[in-house]
């Protein structure tokens, strides 16, 4: 079940919330999952939208097609690997600037107990908040400029073309 948020602004709404919570928890438990409840006096941070998604992928695509990273053409990597490299670089830059990286956006690494191999799992950019994705877009812009990338226009068309070709 996706995250459900309800704002309670007056006592009447507070009275009705009990049934809503019980219903949501019941659905989760029937599926065999665990329910998590968060109560806060702060509104949830807005998440990125389709326009953010298209913009990020268009910028990544432009950099991937045109840039060299330490003498290696970015397009020598498959696109998903390149995206992971850019996200890793972005996180490194944030750390160097002393920026706090929310735990949910950090790459997690572990050793496979069976094979002994290192396994790294990066957070999905679709989970980035509006504020964090704006920082990533700024990083892509500045990195693209440093790498002499000519950003395409319109960016949304390029993302659409990539999306069609990857199906």
PyMOL commands that set and color helices and strands:
alter all, ss='L'
color gray80, all
select helices_A, chain A and resi 11-30+50-66+74-76+79-96+103-105+125-127+130-146+155-165
alter helices_A, ss='H'
color red, helices_A
select strands_A, chain A and resi 68-69+72-73+108-111+118-121
alter strands_A, ss='S'
color yellow, strands_A
deselect
rebuild
show_as cartoon
